[in-house]
Amino acid sequence: MITKTPSSIVVLLSFLSCFILNIYSQNSSNTPIDSLLIKLSSEKNQEKKLEILNDLVDLAFQSDLNLAKRYARKGVQLAEQSQHKIWQPKFYEMQGRMHANLLELDSASINFDKALKGFTEIDDKKGQATTYFKIGWVHKRQGNIEAALKVDLKALKLMESIDDKLGIAGAYNRISEDLTKQGRLEEAYEYALKTITLCKEQNFNEELAYAYTAAGDTQIAMGNSEASFGYFDEALNLAKSLNFSIFDIINFSNNRANALKRMGKYDEAKAAYETALSTAQDVNYGNAIYVITANLGEINLLLGDYEAALKYQLQTVATQESQGDVSNLTENYHHLSTIYEKLENYPLALEFQKKALVMRDSTAKIESDKTMSALMTQFETEKKDQTINAQNTQIAQQRKTQILYIAIATIFALGLLGMFFSFKNIRKKREALQTLNEALDAKNRQNELLLKEIHHRVKNNLEMVKGLIALQSAHLEDSATKDAMIASQNRVQSMGIIHQKLYQGTNLGAIEMKDYFLNLGDGILDSFDAENRVQIECIMEQLELDVDTAVPIGLIVNELLTNAIKYAFPNTENGKISIQLEQKANDILHLKVSDNGVGKVLGGAAKGTGFGSQLIQLLTQQLDGIMQESNEKGTSVSFQFKHQKAA
């Protein structure tokens, strides 16, 4: 059942209309997307709007990941506003998939966790399984193959429980990939062949392309280069015939080039890599860009072009280290060591050789875990044998002492009778206490529900205020007044998100700030139409704060983000804004908001009305804090607040 909140939906529809017109003007040549945007702008039914946004995500995913991410985010917002339990996890999964393909792994994990929670609440087993697949993909990028195999096996169980043949084939493919990465190649190849057979029997042609890929991966790991080329070539040709997305075509092309490289056809492989890299860069496919860059580094090493190899390998390692992606990092360290050795730079060759050894030892934990598992099995078996022998000895001893136990039991019988009546009285008291506790629990649940409803209504009222400001600002022509109205909208929004997190979360007394900052940043970027030129990153661990602290900090961050987007990047320059919030010793909170923009001109005239700066100072005083500002390489504003931990 969908709960409607009229005031919130009116505001959202107004916001979506502006968004749609903007996207329409930017994509006038994309007829299918244009048609859907026009249909979306005139559609009144919420269910159909969500369906149209889903179609927009699918279309944009074929060529523009960032555009697809924006449509997915709009789907999340509309599904949350309308409390649509079916569509909420679907759009979280879509948004996570876009983040993952752009190698934004932390954001991908957050969205996949929300999707899994939503699918579990509505008992959507297929949704849970497909989300597990994507969580496993992130684990593999982070080098945690054991965790990836664990979630892929969970997905297989779910698909088998609903007898989803296509889902089962997908699970087989992923398990084959996991086993290949663990070096269990025979098992991996068996799973790949099972997938190929199942796909051919059921006419699952799209999944068959991935099954060929899994078989090719195992064959290339076994050293059967020509066999792997055959599988990869089948996968690429099938994908082209079925009009797969450009991202899949890039992946399949890279796999085929890998086989050519292993076959010793270096020039042909290099040409294929360069074509794939150019295409990946055209569509901003981050995941493929660094993988193909690594392959170009290796192929140039094999061709003896060490300077070109060095350039590609350094780019690859830098990307992997910055993203926390340890897949194939040991191999890439080895390549860098070899390249530096060929260039006679022996200190750096030794440094990267050491890094490769450290990484190898850390990833070798899987084999160590296998050995430990075998030892534990042997230990448990021996322990059970010892327990059986001890039990036999104990039985013999019990027979000798049985008479003594009977005598002792008789002596205690009368005592137990008296204890029975005592326990009976205690039981009555416990039952009365349990009844009282149940009544208190019911009262607590009622109070919690009422408090959530209060937060929900406050959030809706703030949305209404925001909508009224938006409607008023639409009739203003003075740019300064209009900017002030937009700033007021963002301040109301920052408080509204606080109350939304409170009624949606499990802890009514605290806010998780990282997720809050991500939502706040997205909203501000939307309000200034700056999503394509400004990136907001949240460099912090998860941290919960009480409401009295979270609200002023949220308003401070709102003002700083607004100022940075308005003034730090003139002439539509691209930029980056970083938010850091951490709990230090002695209950001190450290907040830092920085950008890489133009910074403030010393002695220059202040921009804007100055109200935002006054508000920041007042809120800093309210929190008994200290503010410091630096204008080196952009603008950086730091705060220190005294803080009492949230209950």
C-alpha positions in Angstrom: 0.0 0.0 0.0 1.3 3.4 -1.0 0.9 6.2 1.6 0.4 9.6 -0.1 1.7 12.9 1.3 0.0 15.5 -0.9 2.1 18.5 0.1 5.4 16.6 -0.4 4.4 15.2 -3.7 3.3 18.7 -5.1 6.8 20.0 -4.2 8.5 17.0 -5.8 6.4 17.2 -9.0 7.4 20.9 -9.3 11.1 20.0 -8.8 10.9 17.1 -11.3 9.4 19.4 -13.9 12.4 21.7 -13.7 14.7 18.7 -13.9 13.0 17.3 -16.9 13.1 20.5 -18.9 16.8 20.8 -18.1 17.5 17.3 -19.2 15.3 17.7 -22.3 17.3 20.7 -23.4 20.6 18.9 -23.0 19.6 15.7 -24.9 17.5 17.1 -27.8 19.0 14.5 -30.1 18.2 11.5 -28.1 14.7 10.6 -29.3 13.8 7.7 -27.1 14.9 9.6 -23.9 13.1 12.7 -25.1 9.9 10.8 -25.6 10.0 9.4 -22.1 10.8 12.8 -20.6 7.8 14.4 -22.3 5.7 11.5 -21.1 7.0 11.8 -17.5 6.3 15.6 -17.4 2.6 15.0 -18.2 2.1 11.8 -16.2 0.1 12.3 -13.0 0.0 8.7 -11.7 2.9 8.0 -9.3 3.2 4.3 -10.2 3.6 5.1 -13.9 6.1 7.9 -13.2 8.3 5.3 -11.4 8.0 3.0 -14.3 9.0 5.7 -16.7 12.0 6.6 -14.6 13.0 2.9 -14.6 12.9 2.9 -18.4 15.0 6.1 -18.4 17.6 4.5 -16.3 17.8 1.5 -18.6 18.1 3.7 -21.7 20.7 6.0 -20.3 22.7 3.0 -19.0 23.4 2.0 -22.6 25.6 5.1 -23.1 25.9 7.5 -20.2 26.5 6.2 -16.6 26.3 9.6 -15.0 23.0 10.4 -16.7 21.6 7.0 -15.6 22.7 7.7 -12.0 20.8 11.0 -12.1 17.6 9.2 -13.2 18.1 6.5 -10.6 18.5 9.2 -7.9 15.2 10.8 -9.0 13.6 7.4 -8.8 14.8 7.0 -5.2 13.5 10.4 -4.3 10.0 9.8 -5.8 9.8 6.3 -4.3 10.7 7.6 -0.8 8.3 10.5 -1.1 5.4 8.2 -2.0 6.6 5.5 0.4 6.5 2.9 -2.4 8.0 -0.2 -0.8 8.3 -2.1 -4.1 10.1 0.6 -6.1 12.4 1.9 -3.3 14.9 -1.1 -3.2 14.8 -1.3 -7.0 16.0 2.3 -7.5 18.5 1.9 -4.7 19.9 -1.1 -6.6 20.0 0.8 -9.8 21.8 3.8 -8.2 24.3 1.4 -6.6 25.0 -0.2 -9.9 25.8 3.1 -11.5 28.2 4.0 -8.6 29.8 0.6 -8.9 30.5 1.0 -12.7 32.0 4.4 -12.0 34.2 2.8 -9.3 32.5 4.7 -6.5 32.6 1.6 -4.3 31.6 3.2 -1.0 28.5 4.8 -2.4 27.7 1.6 -4.3 27.9 -0.4 -1.0 25.6 2.0 0.8 22.9 1.8 -1.9 23.2 -2.0 -2.2 22.8 -2.4 1.6 19.6 -0.2 1.4 18.3 -2.2 -1.5 18.9 -5.5 0.3 17.1 -4.3 3.4 14.1 -3.1 1.3 13.9 -6.4 -0.7 14.1 -8.4 2.6 11.3 -6.3 4.1 8.9 -7.2 1.2 10.2 -10.8 1.0 11.4 -10.3 -2.6 13.8 -13.2 -2.9 14.8 -12.5 -6.5 15.5 -8.9 -5.6 17.6 -10.1 -2.6 19.6 -12.5 -4.9 20.4 -9.9 -7.6 21.5 -7.5 -4.9 23.8 -10.2 -3.4 25.3 -10.6 -6.9 26.2 -6.9 -7.0 27.5 -6.9 -3.4 29.7 -9.8 -4.4 31.0 -7.8 -7.3 32.1 -5.0 -4.9 33.8 -7.6 -2.7 35.8 -8.9 -5.7 36.9 -5.4 -6.6 38.1 -5.0 -3.0 40.0 -8.3 -3.1 37.7 -10.1 -0.6 37.0 -13.2 -2.7 35.9 -15.3 0.2 33.1 -12.8 1.1 32.1 -12.6 -2.6 31.8 -16.4 -2.8 29.7 -16.4 0.4 27.1 -13.9 -0.9 27.0 -15.5 -4.4 26.2 -18.9 -2.7 23.4 -17.1 -0.8 22.1 -15.8 -4.1 22.2 -19.3 -5.6 20.1 -20.6 -2.7 17.5 -17.9 -3.1 17.3 -18.5 -6.9 16.9 -22.2 -6.3 14.1 -21.6 -3.7 12.0 -19.8 -6.4 13.2 -22.1 -9.2 14.4 -19.2 -11.3 16.5 -20.9 -14.0 18.0 -17.7 -15.4 18.9 -16.6 -11.9 20.5 -20.0 -11.2 22.6 -19.6 -14.4 23.7 -16.2 -13.3 24.7 -17.6 -9.9 26.7 -20.4 -11.6 28.6 -17.8 -13.6 29.6 -15.8 -10.6 30.6 -18.8 -8.5 32.8 -19.9 -11.5 34.4 -16.5 -11.4 35.0 -16.7 -7.6 36.5 -20.2 -7.8 38.8 -19.0 -10.7 40.1 -16.2 -8.5 40.7 -18.7 -5.7 42.7 -20.9 -8.0 40.2 -23.8 -7.9 40.2 -24.0 -11.7 38.7 -27.4 -12.3 35.7 -26.6 -10.1 35.4 -23.2 -11.8 35.4 -24.8 -15.3 32.7 -27.3 -14.2 30.4 -24.5 -13.1 31.1 -22.6 -16.4 30.2 -25.7 -18.4 27.0 -26.2 -16.3 26.0 -22.7 -17.1 26.6 -23.1 -20.8 24.5 -26.3 -20.9 21.6 -24.7 -18.8 21.6 -21.5 -21.0 21.4 -23.5 -24.2 18.6 -25.7 -22.9 16.6 -22.7 -21.7 17.5 -20.4 -24.6 19.1 -17.9 -22.2 21.2 -16.3 -25.0 22.2 -13.1 -23.0 23.4 -15.1 -20.0 25.1 -17.5 -22.4 27.5 -14.7 -23.4 28.6 -14.4 -19.7 28.9 -18.2 -19.5 31.3 -18.2 -22.4 33.2 -15.4 -20.6 33.4 -17.5 -17.4 34.7 -20.5 -19.4 37.2 -18.3 -21.1 38.5 -17.0 -17.8 39.1 -20.5 -16.4 40.9 -21.6 -19.6 43.2 -18.6 -19.7 44.0 -19.3 -16.0 44.8 -22.9 -16.9 47.1 -21.7 -19.7 44.9 -22.8 -22.6 45.1 -19.6 -24.5 43.6 -20.8 -27.8 40.6 -22.3 -26.0 40.0 -19.1 -24.0 40.2 -17.1 -27.2 37.4 -19.3 -28.7 35.2 -18.7 -25.7 35.8 -15.0 -25.6 35.3 -14.6 -29.3 31.9 -16.5 -29.0 30.9 -14.1 -26.2 31.8 -11.0 -28.1 30.0 -12.0 -31.3 26.9 -13.1 -29.4 26.8 -9.8 -27.4 27.0 -7.8 -30.6 24.2 -9.8 -32.3 22.0 -9.2 -29.2 22.8 -5.5 -29.1 24.4 -5.5 -25.7 25.2 -2.2 -24.1 28.5 -0.5 -25.1 29.8 -1.2 -21.6 29.4 -4.9 -22.1 31.0 -4.8 -25.5 34.0 -3.0 -24.1 34.4 -5.7 -21.4 34.1 -8.6 -23.9 36.6 -6.9 -26.3 39.1 -6.5 -23.4 38.7 -10.3 -22.6 39.3 -11.2 -26.2 42.4 -9.0 -26.3 43.7 -10.8 -23.2 43.5 -14.1 -25.0 45.4 -12.6 -28.0 48.1 -11.4 -25.6 48.5 -14.9 -24.0 48.7 -16.4 -27.5 51.7 -14.1 -28.2 49.9 -11.9 -30.8 51.1 -8.7 -29.1 50.5 -6.2 -31.9 47.0 -7.4 -32.5 46.3 -7.4 -28.8 47.7 -3.9 -28.4 45.5 -2.5 -31.2 42.4 -4.2 -29.6 43.2 -2.7 -26.2 43.7 0.8 -27.6 40.3 0.6 -29.4 38.6 -0.6 -26.3 40.2 2.1 -24.1 39.2 4.9 -26.6 35.6 3.7 -26.5 35.6 3.4 -22.7 37.0 7.0 -22.4 34.3 8.3 -24.7 31.5 6.9 -22.5 33.4 7.6 -19.2 33.4 3.9 -18.2 35.7 4.1 -15.2 35.8 0.4 -14.3 37.0 -0.6 -17.8 39.4 2.4 -18.2 41.7 1.3 -15.5 41.5 -2.4 -16.4 42.4 -1.8 -20.0 45.1 0.7 -19.0 46.7 -2.1 -16.9 46.6 -4.4 -19.9 48.2 -1.7 -22.1 51.0 -1.4 -19.5 51.6 -5.1 -19.7 51.5 -5.4 -23.5 53.9 -2.5 -23.9 56.2 -4.3 -21.4 56.1 -7.4 -23.5 56.8 -5.4 -26.7 59.8 -3.7 -25.0 58.3 -0.2 -25.0 59.2 0.4 -21.3 58.4 4.2 -21.2 54.8 3.6 -22.5 54.4 0.6 -20.2 55.5 2.7 -17.2 53.0 5.4 -18.0 50.0 3.0 -18.2 51.1 0.9 -15.1 51.5 4.0 -12.9 48.0 5.2 -13.9 46.6 1.8 -13.1 48.2 1.4 -9.7 47.3 5.0 -8.7 43.6 4.3 -9.5 43.6 1.0 -7.7 45.2 2.4 -4.6 42.9 5.4 -4.5 39.8 3.3 -4.9 40.9 0.5 -2.5 40.7 -2.0 -5.4 43.2 -4.8 -4.7 42.2 -7.1 -7.5 45.3 -7.9 -9.6 47.2 -5.3 -7.6 50.0 -7.9 -6.8 50.5 -8.5 -10.5 50.5 -4.8 -11.3 53.2 -4.2 -8.6 55.3 -7.0 -10.2 54.9 -5.3 -13.7 56.1 -2.0 -12.3 59.1 -3.7 -10.6 60.0 -5.3 -13.9 59.6 -2.1 -15.9 61.9 -0.1 -13.5 64.4 -2.9 -13.6 64.4 -2.7 -17.4 64.9 1.1 -17.1 67.8 0.4 -14.7 66.0 2.2 -11.8 66.8 -0.4 -9.3 65.7 1.4 -6.1 62.1 1.7 -7.4 62.2 -1.8 -8.8 63.0 -3.1 -5.4 60.4 -0.9 -3.7 57.6 -2.3 -5.9 58.9 -5.8 -5.6 58.5 -5.4 -1.8 54.9 -4.0 -2.3 54.1 -7.0 -4.5 55.3 -9.4 -1.8 53.3 -7.7 0.9 50.2 -7.7 -1.2 50.7 -11.4 -2.1 51.0 -12.3 1.6 47.8 -10.4 2.4 45.8 -12.1 -0.4 47.3 -15.5 0.4 45.0 -15.6 3.4 42.5 -17.5 1.4 44.8 -20.5 1.1 45.7 -20.1 4.8 42.0 -20.2 5.6 41.6 -23.5 3.6 44.4 -25.1 5.6 42.9 -23.8 8.9 39.5 -25.2 7.9 41.1 -28.7 7.2 42.9 -28.6 10.5 39.7 -27.6 12.4 37.9 -30.5 10.8 40.6 -32.9 11.9 40.6 -31.4 15.4 36.8 -31.7 15.8 36.9 -35.3 14.6 39.6 -36.2 17.2 37.7 -34.3 19.8 34.5 -36.3 19.1 36.4 -39.6 19.4 37.9 -38.5 22.8 34.4 -37.5 23.9 33.0 -40.9 23.0 35.7 -42.7 25.0 35.2 -40.5 28.0 31.4 -41.1 27.9 32.0 -44.9 27.9 34.2 -44.6 31.0 31.7 -42.3 32.6 28.8 -44.8 32.0 30.8 -47.6 33.7 31.4 -45.3 36.7 27.8 -44.3 36.9 26.7 -47.9 37.2 28.9 -48.3 40.3 27.5 -45.1 41.9 23.8 -45.5 40.9 22.7 -46.9 44.2 24.3 -44.0 46.0 22.5 -41.5 43.8 19.1 -43.2 44.5 19.7 -42.8 48.2 20.7 -39.2 47.9 17.7 -38.6 45.7 15.4 -40.0 48.4 16.9 -37.7 51.0 16.4 -34.7 48.8 12.8 -35.6 47.7 11.2 -34.0 50.8 13.4 -30.9 50.3 12.3 -30.6 46.7 8.7 -30.8 47.7 9.1 -27.8 49.8 11.0 -26.0 47.1 8.1 -26.8 44.7 5.7 -24.7 46.6 8.2 -21.9 46.9 8.9 -21.9 43.2 5.1 -21.8 42.6 4.8 -18.6 44.5 7.9 -17.2 42.6 6.3 -18.2 39.3 3.1 -16.2 40.1 5.2 -13.1 40.9 7.2 -13.6 37.7 4.0 -13.8 35.6 2.7 -10.6 37.2 6.0 -8.9 36.5 5.9 -10.2 32.9 2.4 -8.8 32.4 3.6 -5.4 33.6 6.7 -5.5 31.4 4.5 -6.3 28.3 2.3 -3.4 29.1 5.4 -1.1 29.4 6.8 -2.5 26.1 3.5 -1.8 24.4 3.5 1.8 25.8 7.1 2.3 24.6 6.2 1.1 21.1 3.3 3.4 21.1 5.5 6.3 22.2 8.1 5.4 19.6 5.4 5.3 16.8 4.1 8.7 17.9 7.6 10.2 17.9 8.2 8.9 14.4 4.9 10.3 13.3 5.9 13.7 14.7 9.2 13.7 12.8 7.4 12.6 9.7 4.9 15.5 10.0 7.7 18.0 10.8 9.5 16.8 7.6 6.3 17.1 5.6 5.7 20.6 6.9 9.3 21.6 6.1 8.8 20.2 2.6 5.7 22.3 2.3 7.7 25.4 3.4 10.4 24.6 0.9 7.8 24.2 -1.8 6.2 27.5 -1.0 9.6 29.2 -1.1 10.2 27.6 -4.5 6.9 28.7 -5.8 7.5 32.3 -4.6 11.0 32.4 -6.0 9.7 31.3 -9.4 7.9 34.7 -9.7 11.0 36.7 -8.7 13.1 38.5 -11.3 15.8 40.0 -9.0 18.7 37.6 -9.0 19.9 38.5 -5.5 16.5 38.0 -4.0 16.1 34.7 -6.0 19.5 33.5 -4.7 18.4 34.3 -1.1 15.2 32.3 -1.6 17.2 29.3 -3.0 19.5 29.6 0.1 16.5 29.5 2.3 15.2 26.4 0.4 18.5 24.6 1.1 18.4 25.5 4.8 14.9 24.2 5.1 15.9 21.1 3.2 18.9 20.5 5.5 16.6 20.4 8.5 14.0 18.3 6.6 16.6 15.6 5.8 17.3 15.4 9.6 13.7 14.6 10.4 13.4 12.2 7.4 16.4 10.2 8.7 14.9 10.2 12.2 11.6 8.6 11.3 13.2 6.2 8.8 15.9 5.1 11.1 16.0 2.8 14.1 17.5 5.2 16.5 15.2 8.1 17.2 17.8 10.0 19.1 20.6 10.1 16.6 21.5 10.8 13.0 24.1 8.9 10.9 26.0 11.9 9.5 27.8 10.4 6.5 24.6 9.3 4.8 23.0 12.6 5.8 25.9 14.6 4.2 25.6 12.5 1.0 21.8 13.3 0.7 22.3 16.9 1.6 25.1 17.3 -1.0 22.9 15.7 -3.7 20.1 18.1 -2.9 22.2 21.2 -3.1 23.9 20.1 -6.3 20.4 19.6 -7.8 19.2 23.0 -6.6 22.1 24.7 -8.4 22.1 22.3 -11.4 25.8 21.6 -10.6 25.9 17.8 -10.7 28.0 17.7 -13.8 30.7 20.2 -12.8 31.0 19.9 -9.0 31.8 16.6 -7.1 31.1 16.4 -3.4 32.9 13.6 -1.5 32.4 12.6 2.1 35.8 11.5 3.6 34.7 10.1 6.9 33.6 7.0 8.8 30.0 6.4 9.8 29.3 8.7 12.9 26.0 9.2 14.8 25.2 12.5 16.4 22.3 13.6 18.5 19.7 15.9 16.9 20.7 19.0 18.9 24.2 18.7 17.4 23.3 17.4 14.0 20.9 20.2 13.1 23.4 23.2 13.5 26.2 21.2 11.9 23.9 20.4 9.0 23.1 24.1 8.6 26.8 25.0 8.8 27.7 22.5 6.1 24.7 23.6 4.0 26.0 27.2 4.1 29.5 26.2 3.2 28.5 24.0 0.3 26.2 26.7 -1.0 29.0 29.3 -0.8 31.5 27.0 -2.5 29.2 26.1 -5.4 28.2 29.8 -5.9 31.6 31.4 -5.7 34.5 28.9 -5.7 34.1 27.7 -9.3 33.5 30.7 -11.6 33.0 30.4 -15.3 31.4 26.9 -14.9 34.8 25.4 -13.9 34.7 21.8 -12.6 35.6 21.4 -9.0 35.6 19.2 -5.9 34.3 19.8 -2.4 35.3 17.5 0.5 33.5 17.1 3.8 35.2 15.5 6.8 33.7 15.0 10.2 35.4 12.9 12.9 35.2 12.3 16.7 38.5 13.0 18.3 39.7 12.4 21.9 38.0 14.1 24.8 34.6 14.3 23.0 35.9 16.8 20.4 34.2 16.9 17.0 36.4 18.1 14.1 34.5 19.3 11.0 36.3 20.4 7.8 34.8 21.6 4.5 37.2 22.4 1.7 37.2 23.0 -2.0 39.8 23.4 -4.7 38.3 26.5 -6.1 39.6 30.0 -6.6 39.6 30.9 -2.9 39.0 34.3 -1.4 40.9 37.4 -2.7 42.7 39.1 0.2 41.1 42.5 0.8 38.4 41.9 -1.8 34.8 42.8 -1.3 32.6 40.2 0.3 30.2 38.4 -2.0 26.5 38.0 -1.2 24.5 39.5 1.7 26.8 38.1 4.4 23.8 36.4 6.1 25.3 32.9 5.6 28.5 33.9 7.3 26.6 35.4 10.2 24.6 32.2 10.5 27.7 30.1 10.5 29.2 32.2 13.3 26.0 32.1 15.4 25.7 28.3 15.0 29.4 27.9 15.9 28.9 29.8 19.1 25.8 27.8 19.8 27.9 24.6 19.7 30.7 26.3 21.8 33.0 25.8 18.8 36.0 27.4 17.2 36.2 28.2 13.4 39.4 28.6 11.3 39.6 29.5 7.6 42.4 28.9 5.1 42.6 30.1 1.5 45.5 28.2 0.2 44.7 26.1 -2.9 41.0 26.9 -2.6 39.0 27.5 0.6 39.1 25.3 3.7 37.0 26.0 6.8 37.6 23.9 9.9 35.6 23.7 13.2 36.1 22.1 16.6 33.1 21.5 18.8 32.6 20.0 22.2 30.2 17.1 21.9 28.3 14.7 24.1 27.9 11.3 22.4 24.4 10.3 21.2 22.5 7.9 23.3 
